[in-house]
Amino acid sequence: MILSAVVLLFIIAPLAGMFLHTGGSQFLETVEDKEVLQSVWLTIWVSFASTLIFSLGAIPLAWLLARKNFPAKNIIQGIIDLPIVLPHTAAGIALLGFISRDGILGKAASTLGLDLVNHPAGIALAMAFVSLPFLINAARDGFMAVPERLEKAALNLGASYTKVFFTISLPLAWRSITTGFVMMFARGMSEFGAIVIIAYHPMVAPVLIYERFSSYGLNYARPAAVFFILIALIFLIVLRLFSLKRKEKFISTDAQTD
Amino acid sequence: MLRLIDINRRLGDFALTDINLEVSPGQYYVLLGRSGSGKTQLLELIAGLEHPDNGKIILENEDITKQRIQDRKIGIVFQDYAVFPHMTVFGNIAYPLKARKEEKNSIKTRVEKVAAAMNISHILERNTEKLSGGEMQRVALARTLIIAPRLLLLDEPLSSLDTSLKDDLKRLLRNLNKSGQTIIHVTHDYGDAISLATRVGVIHNGKIIQEGSVDQVFNNPSNRFVARYAGIRNFFRVSIAGENGSSYGVTEHNVRFRLPGVISGKNRLLLVKNDGFTVSNVMPENRELNVFKGRVTEIIPSEFGVELTIDAGDIFYKSALLSDVEKLNLAEGKEVWIGFPTVAIVVLNGN
C-alpha cells in the first residue's frame, strides 16, 4: 500500500509542483506567446497528419498480422516493435541518414523539390517512426478480437474480400483502431529525441521547451511545459474514455464447433 | 446435385479421409457424427471456407472445388449463427443483397418477405445483441435463404434450442425442404436425423462409415458405432458354433444366443435391437425366442421412464416405462426373464 502510494506520488508530485510554481500571469503570457502557440499547433497537426497518412498502410498490415500466416511473421512482428526499444536519438540518426539528401528517401524527395530535413514532412516521418507500433499493435489486437467466423459468414453471403474488410472487420475492430490512433497521435506529439535530430526548426513543442530551458533556464521553460502538458492531458482523457468503453462483446470468438 | 469425390483433408492430427458422398436434388441429408468426427469441417469444405487437399466437389455438374466462397451460392448457417453484432436484424438479412448492390426498394421488399416467412417481422429493427437463441437462428437462416442458395448447409441448427423451439424449427426446416430446398444438416443427435432426414450418412473419425435411408441405417447398423446411434446398447462378443443346421453365438460367460440363419466365421459381434425385447416375471413360451433368466441389478430413471440393467451372465440393458416397472413389480435384485426373437439380432464382424 505504502509503496504504491509512493509510486503514485512520484508521478504526481513533480507535475503538481510545476503547476504550483507557475503563476497565472506567467501562464497567460505563454498562452499568448506566438512562438509557443505556433509550435503547439505544429506539433498537433503534424502528428495528426502523420498518424492519418501512416494508418492507411498500418491498418491493412495489422489485419494481415491478425489473420494471415506467412513465413517470417514473427520476425516482422519483431521489426514492428523495434522502434519501442531503440533510443529515440539513435532512431533519429538512422532516419536522418535515410531522409537527408544522400539518403534514398531524401534523394527521391529532393527531385520533387522537397527537403525533408528541417521540414514538417521530416518531423512527420520521425513521429511515425517511433509511434507506429502503437497503432499497428492496437489495430492488430482489434482485428484478432473479431471472430473469423463472421468474416467467413460474410464471404459465404457473397461479399467480396474488400467488402468484408470494410463492412465487417473494420467496423468491429473500430474501437481498438481508434484507441491505437489516439495512442500513436499522442506518442508522436510527445516525441523529442528523434525529431530534434531531424528538425530543430520548425520547432515542435517538446523541442521548444528544451530550447527555452537550455537558453533561458527553468523558470522560462516551465510555463510552456505546463501548457503543453495540459494539451497532452486532454488527449489522455479522450484516450481513457475510449479504452474504458472498450468492452468489445461479440459472439463467442470463433467458437469450437465440432 | 452435390457430389464429393475422394475428398481428403488433413488438419493437424485429424483428417477427413476418402469422403465420397452424393446428395440428390430436394434431399434432406442428415450427416450424423459425434463432436470431433469431422462433420463441421466437411460442411466448411463444401461451402468453400476450407479447401480439400485432394478430391473433387461437384455441384450441379460443375466442378466447384477451386471456386471462391462468394461465387458458390451455397448457404451455410453456423452453429453459433455468426449474426453480425454491429447490424440490426434488417441489416443482417439485407447484407447479401447489399453485397450484390441490389436496389434499395427491392432489398426492402425481399427482406420483409423472408422475414415474414421466418416469423421475425416484428424484430427487424432490433439490435442483434439482445436476441434469443431461437431468434438468432431465424435471422441467420433468413439471411442465408434470401440469396436462394443452391444448397443449404446447417451446422447443428437444433443443438442450442429448447424443446418447443426445436419443434418449431424442425417444422420450418421440413417445410423448407418440401418446397424444394436441398439441405445438408449435420448433427450429433440421431433423433434429429430420424425426424428430418430423407437420407442419412454417419461420419466417424473423418470417415463416412454408413449411408442410406433412415430405415436402412437404423435397422441395419453396419457397426457398433452406428448401432449406438440407433439407441442400441446390447452388444456381445461371441464365438460362433453350429449345431443341427442352426448357428449359435457363445459369449465368454457362456451365454448362448440362437442366431438368425447360418453364420460363418469364428468370432463375431452381436447386437440385439430393442424391438421385441421383453422382460417378464414368467418364462416366455415362444420357442423362436432367445430366452434368459437374469437378475435386475440397477433401475435408473431416464428420459422416458427407466433404464434397467439385467445380469443374465452377461449384462443386458432395457429401457422400460414406469408403468411396466409397477406392473412387473420390478426392484433391484429381483429375478426376471428376458426374451427376444432371433431376428432382433444383427451379426457384425468381430472387430
Interface residues (C-beta under 8 A of the other chain):
Chain A: P147 R149 L150 K152 A153 A154 L155 N156 L157 G158 A159 S160 K163 T167 I168 P171 L172 K249 F250 I251 S252 A255 T257 D258
Chain B: S35 G36 S37 G38 K39 T40 Q41 A47 G48 L49 I69 Q70 K73 I74 G75 I76 F78 Q79 D80 Y81 A82 V83 F84 P85 H86 Y95 P96 A99 R100 E129 R143 T144 I147 D155 E156
